[in-house]
Amino acid sequence: METQNTHISEYRKTTPSFDLSQSINDLGYLFREKQGESRAQRARSLMGDALKDLSDQDIESCLTEFQFLIDSWLDEFETKPFEKTLKQLIKEG
């Protein structure tokens, strides 16, 4: 446990602070579905003309790939300082 706390302390010293809860809320806002609104419709309302040439299926595919990348990057980001994901650490705790 002591080495884990050392990793956390070193990580805090070298990493600029940011508001993780705000970042999660922002991502949740993008991926949240309103009742009767698909993810593709939500993306169109956020992105406007940038998505006018894409089909709903293409948009859904891009959103799925983007979500996969976000999850992968977060897992990698968590694993570097803690040697495990936060989810794994919570299960052990």
N, C-alpha and C positions, 0 to 999 in steps of 0.2 A: 504493500500500500504506500510505503514511503517513496518508492521510485515513481509511482504514479503521481503522487503529489508534487514531486520534483519536476516531472514532465509538465504538469499543469502550470506550475510557477514559472518555469522557463518559457512556456508558450505565452503566458500572459505578458511577460517582459518584452518579448520580441514581436508580438502581434498587435497591430493598431486596433484599438477598440472599435466596435461597430455594434449597432443595435440589432441583434439577431432576431428578436421578437418582431421588430418592424419589417425585416426582410422576409420573415415567414408570413406575416400578414399580407405583404405585397404579393408574394407568390400565391397565397391562398385566394386573394382577390382575383388574380388572373385566371386561376383554375376552378374557381367556384362557379357552379351552375345555378342560375336563377331558375325558378320553376318554369318549365316550358321553354327554356333557352338552352340550346346545345353549346358545347364548348366552341364549336366553329362559329356560331352566331355571336358568342361573347367575344371571340377573337376579332371578328369582323367589326364589332362595335368599338373595340379598342384601337384597332389598326387602320380602320377606314379603307381608303383607296389602295393601300399597299397590298391588300389581299383580294382585290376585285377579280383578278384573273385566275385565282385558285378555286378548285372545287371544295365543297365541304369535306369530302373524303381526304383530299390533299392536306387541308388545314388540320384535320383530326390526326393524320399521320405525323405531321410536323409537331403538333402539340405533344403527342405521345413520345416522340423522339426527344423533344426538349425536356419533358418530365424525367425521362430516363437519364439524360445527361445531368440534370440538376441533382437527382438522387445519387448518381455515381460520384459527382464532384463533392457533394456533401460527405459521403462516406469516406472518400479519399482525404478530404480536409480534416475530418474527425480522426481518422486512423493515424495520420502523421504524428500529432503530438501525444495521442493517448494510446497508440498501438492497437486500438479497437474502436469500433463505432460507439457513439454515445448510447445507442440502443443496446449494444452488447454490454456496456458498462453498467447500465441501469439494471439489466437482468441479473448481473452478478452481484449487485449491491444489496 
